[in-house]
Amino acid sequence: MEWRTTPAYAAYVRAEVRHEAAVPSLPGSLAAFTDPVFLGRR
């Protein structure tokens, strides 16, 4: 997957890995996530 953004839209981003959803309309349970990656200057 590729996703692009800029500091104008978000101060930071992070990635989440989720298990397959048990209910199709809801996200699956959280398996892992990254620390925030700050965009631009802090």
PQR file with spaces between the fields and no chain letter, atoms N, CA, C, O and H, PARSE charges and radii, in Angstrom:
ATOM       1  N    MET     1       0.835   -1.161    0.000 -0.4000 1.5000
ATOM       2  CA   MET     1       0.000    0.000    0.000 -0.0000 2.0000
ATOM       3  C    MET     1       0.882    1.227    0.000  0.5500 1.7000
ATOM       4  O    MET     1       1.937    1.245    0.635 -0.5500 1.4000
ATOM       5  N    GLU     2       0.458    2.237   -0.700 -0.4000 1.5000
ATOM       6  CA   GLU     2       1.163    3.515   -0.702 -0.0000 2.0000
ATOM       7  C    GLU     2       0.170    4.604   -0.352  0.5500 1.7000
ATOM       8  O    GLU     2      -0.958    4.613   -0.844 -0.5500 1.4000
ATOM       9  H    GLU     2      -0.398    2.223   -1.215  0.4000 1.0000
ATOM      10  N    TRP     3       0.598    5.520    0.499 -0.4000 1.5000
ATOM      11  CA   TRP     3      -0.259    6.611    0.925 -0.0000 2.0000
ATOM      12  C    TRP     3       0.614    7.838    1.060  0.5500 1.7000
ATOM      13  O    TRP     3       1.713    7.752    1.609 -0.5500 1.4000
ATOM      14  H    TRP     3       1.515    5.512    0.898  0.4000 1.0000
ATOM      15  N    ARG     4       0.160    8.965    0.579 -0.4000 1.5000
ATOM      16  CA   ARG     4       0.962   10.196    0.639 -0.0000 2.0000
ATOM      17  C    ARG     4       0.208   11.281    1.372  0.5500 1.7000
ATOM      18  O    ARG     4      -1.015   11.383    1.281 -0.5500 1.4000
ATOM      19  H    ARG     4      -0.732    9.035    0.133  0.4000 1.0000
ATOM      20  N    THR     5       0.961   12.095    2.106 -0.4000 1.5000
ATOM      21  CA   THR     5       0.392   13.247    2.789 -0.0000 2.0000
ATOM      22  C    THR     5       1.473   14.307    2.899  0.5500 1.7000
ATOM      23  O    THR     5       2.609   14.090    2.477 -0.5500 1.4000
ATOM      24  H    THR     5       1.954   12.013    2.180  0.4000 1.0000
ATOM      25  N    THR     6       1.124   15.445    3.461 -0.4000 1.5000
ATOM      26  CA   THR     6       2.076   16.531    3.689 -0.0000 2.0000
ATOM      27  C    THR     6       1.836   17.099    5.082  0.5500 1.7000
ATOM      28  O    THR     6       0.794   16.833    5.683 -0.5500 1.4000
ATOM      29  H    THR     6       0.202   15.621    3.803  0.4000 1.0000
ATOM      30  N    PRO     7       2.780   17.875    5.605 -0.5600 1.5000
ATOM      31  CA   PRO     7       2.574   18.486    6.922  0.2800 2.0000
ATOM      32  C    PRO     7       1.350   19.412    6.962  0.5500 1.7000
ATOM      33  O    PRO     7       0.842   19.711    8.043 -0.5500 1.4000
ATOM      34  N    ALA     8       0.877   19.864    5.806 -0.4000 1.5000
ATOM      35  CA   ALA     8      -0.330   20.705    5.783 -0.0000 2.0000
ATOM      36  C    ALA     8      -1.567   19.914    6.203  0.5500 1.7000
ATOM      37  O    ALA     8      -2.530   20.497    6.701 -0.5500 1.4000
ATOM      38  H    ALA     8       1.290   19.622    4.928  0.4000 1.0000
ATOM      39  N    TYR     9      -1.555   18.607    6.010 -0.4000 1.5000
ATOM      40  CA   TYR     9      -2.699   17.759    6.353 -0.0000 2.0000
ATOM      41  C    TYR     9      -2.536   17.035    7.683  0.5500 1.7000
ATOM      42  O    TYR     9      -3.528   16.756    8.355 -0.5500 1.4000
ATOM      43  H    TYR     9      -0.773   18.133    5.605  0.4000 1.0000
ATOM      44  N    ALA    10      -1.311   16.728    8.073 -0.4000 1.5000
ATOM      45  CA   ALA    10      -1.077   15.974    9.303 -0.0000 2.0000
ATOM      46  C    ALA    10       0.281   16.333    9.893  0.5500 1.7000
ATOM      47  O    ALA    10       1.264   16.443    9.160 -0.5500 1.4000
ATOM      48  H    ALA    10      -0.504   16.954    7.527  0.4000 1.0000
ATOM      49  N    ALA    11       0.345   16.513   11.198 -0.4000 1.5000
ATOM      50  CA   ALA    11       1.609   16.811   11.863 -0.0000 2.0000
ATOM      51  C    ALA    11       2.489   15.570   11.961  0.5500 1.7000
ATOM      52  O    ALA    11       3.716   15.667   11.973 -0.5500 1.4000
ATOM      53  H    ALA    11      -0.454   16.423   11.793  0.4000 1.0000
ATOM      54  N    TYR    12       1.847   14.395   12.032 -0.4000 1.5000
ATOM      55  CA   TYR    12       2.576   13.138   12.097 -0.0000 2.0000
ATOM      56  C    TYR    12       1.721   12.025   11.513  0.5500 1.7000
ATOM      57  O    TYR    12       0.511   12.166   11.340 -0.5500 1.4000
ATOM      58  H    TYR    12       0.850   14.316   12.022  0.4000 1.0000
ATOM      59  N    VAL    13       2.385   10.919   11.216 -0.4000 1.5000
ATOM      60  CA   VAL    13       1.688    9.719   10.739 -0.0000 2.0000
ATOM      61  C    VAL    13       2.228    8.523   11.516  0.5500 1.7000
ATOM      62  O    VAL    13       3.309    8.585   12.102 -0.5500 1.4000
ATOM      63  H    VAL    13       3.368   10.804   11.357  0.4000 1.0000
ATOM      64  N    ARG    14       1.473    7.450   11.513 -0.4000 1.5000
ATOM      65  CA   ARG    14       1.955    6.189   12.062 -0.0000 2.0000
ATOM      66  C    ARG    14       1.252    5.062   11.316  0.5500 1.7000
ATOM      67  O    ARG    14       0.150    5.241   10.798 -0.5500 1.4000
ATOM      68  H    ARG    14       0.595    7.399   11.037  0.4000 1.0000
ATOM      69  N    ALA    15       1.882    3.928   11.266 -0.4000 1.5000
ATOM      70  CA   ALA    15       1.310    2.771   10.574 -0.0000 2.0000
ATOM      71  C    ALA    15       0.703    1.818   11.592  0.5500 1.7000
ATOM      72  O    ALA    15       1.227    1.646   12.693 -0.5500 1.4000
ATOM      73  H    ALA    15       2.777    3.782   11.687  0.4000 1.0000
ATOM      74  N    GLU    16      -0.408    1.203   11.208 -0.4000 1.5000
ATOM      75  CA   GLU    16      -1.050    0.190   12.034 -0.0000 2.0000
ATOM      76  C    GLU    16      -1.194   -1.093   11.231  0.5500 1.7000
ATOM      77  O    GLU    16      -1.514   -1.052   10.043 -0.5500 1.4000
ATOM      78  H    GLU    16      -0.833    1.343   10.314  0.4000 1.0000
ATOM      79  N    VAL    17      -0.959   -2.226   11.872 -0.4000 1.5000
ATOM      80  CA   VAL    17      -1.190   -3.544   11.272 -0.0000 2.0000
ATOM      81  C    VAL    17      -2.342   -4.159   12.048  0.5500 1.7000
ATOM      82  O    VAL    17      -2.317   -4.214   13.277 -0.5500 1.4000
ATOM      83  H    VAL    17      -0.699   -2.259   12.837  0.4000 1.0000
ATOM      84  N    ARG    18      -3.354   -4.621   11.320 -0.4000 1.5000
ATOM      85  CA   ARG    18      -4.539   -5.161   11.981 -0.0000 2.0000
ATOM      86  C    ARG    18      -4.825   -6.576   11.489  0.5500 1.7000
ATOM      87  O    ARG    18      -4.522   -6.930   10.349 -0.5500 1.4000
ATOM      88  H    ARG    18      -3.374   -4.576   10.321  0.4000 1.0000
ATOM      89  N    HIS    19      -5.408   -7.367   12.366 -0.4000 1.5000
ATOM      90  CA   HIS    19      -5.861   -8.706   12.003 -0.0000 2.0000
ATOM      91  C    HIS    19      -7.073   -8.583   11.082  0.5500 1.7000
ATOM      92  O    HIS    19      -7.706   -7.529   11.009 -0.5500 1.4000
ATOM      93  H    HIS    19      -5.654   -7.080   13.291  0.4000 1.0000
ATOM      94  N    GLU    20      -7.381   -9.654   10.390 -0.4000 1.5000
ATOM      95  CA   GLU    20      -8.563   -9.666    9.540 -0.0000 2.0000
ATOM      96  C    GLU    20      -9.799   -9.398   10.402  0.5500 1.7000
ATOM      97  O    GLU    20      -9.905   -9.890   11.526 -0.5500 1.4000
ATOM      98  H    GLU    20      -6.867  -10.510   10.449  0.4000 1.0000
ATOM      99  N    ALA    21     -10.721   -8.617    9.863 -0.4000 1.5000
ATOM     100  CA   ALA    21     -11.918   -8.242   10.613 -0.0000 2.0000
ATOM     101  C    ALA    21     -12.878   -9.413   10.764  0.5500 1.7000
ATOM     102  O    ALA    21     -13.105  -10.168    9.819 -0.5500 1.4000
ATOM     103  H    ALA    21     -10.634   -8.217    8.950  0.4000 1.0000
ATOM     104  N    ALA    22     -13.437   -9.559   11.956 -0.4000 1.5000
ATOM     105  CA   ALA    22     -14.459  -10.583   12.192 -0.0000 2.0000
ATOM     106  C    ALA    22     -15.803  -10.110   11.651  0.5500 1.7000
ATOM     107  O    ALA    22     -16.623  -10.906   11.193 -0.5500 1.4000
ATOM     108  H    ALA    22     -13.252   -8.946   12.724  0.4000 1.0000
ATOM     109  N    VAL    23     -16.009   -8.794   11.715 -0.4000 1.5000
ATOM     110  CA   VAL    23     -17.218   -8.162   11.182 -0.0000 2.0000
ATOM     111  C    VAL    23     -16.776   -7.285   10.019  0.5500 1.7000
ATOM     112  O    VAL    23     -16.002   -6.351   10.231 -0.5500 1.4000
ATOM     113  H    VAL    23     -15.343   -8.148   12.087  0.4000 1.0000
ATOM     114  N    PRO    24     -17.236   -7.547    8.799 -0.5600 1.5000
ATOM     115  CA   PRO    24     -16.735   -6.832    7.622  0.2800 2.0000
ATOM     116  C    PRO    24     -16.776   -5.307    7.695  0.5500 1.7000
ATOM     117  O    PRO    24     -15.914   -4.656    7.104 -0.5500 1.4000
ATOM     118  N    SER    25     -17.733   -4.716    8.389 -0.4000 1.5000
ATOM     119  CA   SER    25     -17.841   -3.257    8.431 -0.0000 2.0000
ATOM     120  C    SER    25     -16.971   -2.607    9.509  0.5500 1.7000
ATOM     121  O    SER    25     -16.923   -1.380    9.608 -0.5500 1.4000
ATOM     122  H    SER    25     -18.434   -5.244    8.869  0.4000 1.0000
ATOM     123  N    LEU    26     -16.280   -3.423   10.320 -0.4000 1.5000
ATOM     124  CA   LEU    26     -15.430   -2.906   11.391 -0.0000 2.0000
ATOM     125  C    LEU    26     -13.979   -3.289   11.142  0.5500 1.7000
ATOM     126  O    LEU    26     -13.710   -4.309   10.508 -0.5500 1.4000
ATOM     127  H    LEU    26     -16.319   -4.419   10.240  0.4000 1.0000
ATOM     128  N    PRO    27     -13.024   -2.469   11.640 -0.5600 1.5000
ATOM     129  CA   PRO    27     -11.613   -2.844   11.488  0.2800 2.0000
ATOM     130  C    PRO    27     -11.274   -4.041   12.375  0.5500 1.7000
ATOM     131  O    PRO    27     -11.909   -4.258   13.407 -0.5500 1.4000
ATOM     132  N    GLY    28     -10.275   -4.810   11.969 -0.4000 1.5000
ATOM     133  CA   GLY    28      -9.819   -5.935   12.780 -0.0000 2.0000
ATOM     134  C    GLY    28      -9.088   -5.451   14.010  0.5500 1.7000
ATOM     135  O    GLY    28      -8.799   -4.261   14.131 -0.5500 1.4000
ATOM     136  H    GLY    28      -9.759   -4.634   11.131  0.4000 1.0000
ATOM     137  N    SER    29      -8.785   -6.351   14.921 -0.4000 1.5000
ATOM     138  CA   SER    29      -8.072   -5.957   16.144 -0.0000 2.0000
ATOM     139  C    SER    29      -6.634   -5.570   15.818  0.5500 1.7000
ATOM     140  O    SER    29      -6.037   -6.072   14.866 -0.5500 1.4000
ATOM     141  H    SER    29      -9.020   -7.318   14.822  0.4000 1.0000
ATOM     142  N    LEU    30      -6.099   -4.677   16.621 -0.4000 1.5000
ATOM     143  CA   LEU    30      -4.759   -4.136   16.417 -0.0000 2.0000
ATOM     144  C    LEU    30      -3.704   -5.199   16.700  0.5500 1.7000
ATOM     145  O    LEU    30      -3.732   -5.844   17.748 -0.5500 1.4000
ATOM     146  H    LEU    30      -6.584   -4.269   17.394  0.4000 1.0000
ATOM     147  N    ALA    31      -2.776   -5.381   15.767 -0.4000 1.5000
ATOM     148  CA   ALA    31      -1.697   -6.354   15.934 -0.0000 2.0000
ATOM     149  C    ALA    31      -0.377   -5.660   16.256  0.5500 1.7000
ATOM     150  O    ALA    31       0.412   -6.163   17.056 -0.5500 1.4000
ATOM     151  H    ALA    31      -2.753   -4.857   14.915  0.4000 1.0000
ATOM     152  N    ALA    32      -0.133   -4.496   15.629 -0.4000 1.5000
ATOM     153  CA   ALA    32       1.112   -3.755   15.845 -0.0000 2.0000
ATOM     154  C    ALA    32       0.949   -2.340   15.319  0.5500 1.7000
ATOM     155  O    ALA    32       0.082   -2.079   14.485 -0.5500 1.4000
ATOM     156  H    ALA    32      -0.774   -4.087   14.979  0.4000 1.0000
ATOM     157  N    PHE    33       1.782   -1.424   15.807 -0.4000 1.5000
ATOM     158  CA   PHE    33       1.783   -0.062   15.272 -0.0000 2.0000
ATOM     159  C    PHE    33       3.152    0.561   15.482  0.5500 1.7000
ATOM     160  O    PHE    33       3.927    0.105   16.323 -0.5500 1.4000
ATOM     161  H    PHE    33       2.486   -1.637   16.485  0.4000 1.0000
ATOM     162  N    THR    34       3.450    1.608   14.714 -0.4000 1.5000
ATOM     163  CA   THR    34       4.743    2.277   14.805 -0.0000 2.0000
ATOM     164  C    THR    34       4.645    3.474   15.732  0.5500 1.7000
ATOM     165  O    THR    34       3.553    3.930   16.069 -0.5500 1.4000
ATOM     166  H    THR    34       2.821    1.978   14.031  0.4000 1.0000
ATOM     167  N    ASP    35       5.786    3.969   16.132 -0.4000 1.5000
ATOM     168  CA   ASP    35       5.854    5.264   16.799 -0.0000 2.0000
ATOM     169  C    ASP    35       5.466    6.319   15.770  0.5500 1.7000
ATOM     170  O    ASP    35       5.507    6.052   14.569 -0.5500 1.4000
ATOM     171  H    ASP    35       6.674    3.599   15.858  0.4000 1.0000
ATOM     172  N    PRO    36       5.089    7.514   16.223 -0.5600 1.5000
ATOM     173  CA   PRO    36       4.750    8.554   15.255  0.2800 2.0000
ATOM     174  C    PRO    36       5.982    8.978   14.455  0.5500 1.7000
ATOM     175  O    PRO    36       7.098    9.024   14.972 -0.5500 1.4000
ATOM     176  N    VAL    37       5.749    9.279   13.203 -0.4000 1.5000
ATOM     177  CA   VAL    37       6.781    9.854   12.328 -0.0000 2.0000
ATOM     178  C    VAL    37       6.340   11.279   12.065  0.5500 1.7000
ATOM     179  O    VAL    37       5.349   11.509   11.371 -0.5500 1.4000
ATOM     180  H    VAL    37       4.842    9.242   12.783  0.4000 1.0000
ATOM     181  N    PHE    38       7.076   12.246   12.619 -0.4000 1.5000
ATOM     182  CA   PHE    38       6.695   13.648   12.512 -0.0000 2.0000
ATOM     183  C    PHE    38       7.069   14.189   11.138  0.5500 1.7000
ATOM     184  O    PHE    38       8.146   13.902   10.616 -0.5500 1.4000
ATOM     185  H    PHE    38       7.881   12.060   13.183  0.4000 1.0000
ATOM     186  N    LEU    39       6.176   14.966   10.569 -0.4000 1.5000
ATOM     187  CA   LEU    39       6.378   15.550    9.255 -0.0000 2.0000
ATOM     188  C    LEU    39       6.779   17.007    9.394  0.5500 1.7000
ATOM     189  O    LEU    39       6.224   17.719   10.231 -0.5500 1.4000
ATOM     190  H    LEU    39       5.301   15.199   10.994  0.4000 1.0000
ATOM     191  N    GLY    40       7.713   17.457    8.605 -0.4000 1.5000
ATOM     192  CA   GLY    40       8.144   18.854    8.680 -0.0000 2.0000
ATOM     193  C    GLY    40       8.982   19.096    9.911  0.5500 1.7000
ATOM     194  O    GLY    40       9.551   18.173   10.494 -0.5500 1.4000
ATOM     195  H    GLY    40       8.163   16.879    7.925  0.4000 1.0000
ATOM     196  N    ARG    41       9.047   20.352   10.294 -0.4000 1.5000
ATOM     197  CA   ARG    41       9.841   20.733   11.469 -0.0000 2.0000
ATOM     198  C    ARG    41       8.997   20.713   12.705  0.5500 1.7000
ATOM     199  O    ARG    41       7.808   21.031   12.666 -0.5500 1.4000
ATOM     200  H    ARG    41       8.585   21.102    9.820  0.4000 1.0000
ATOM     201  N    ARG    42       9.619   20.332   13.825 -0.4000 1.5000
ATOM     202  CA   ARG    42       8.909   20.329   15.117 -0.0000 2.0000
ATOM     203  C    ARG    42       9.289   21.538   15.908  0.5500 1.7000
ATOM     204  O    ARG    42       8.803   21.723   17.024 -0.5500 1.4000
ATOM     205  H    ARG    42      10.584   20.074   13.857  0.4000 1.0000
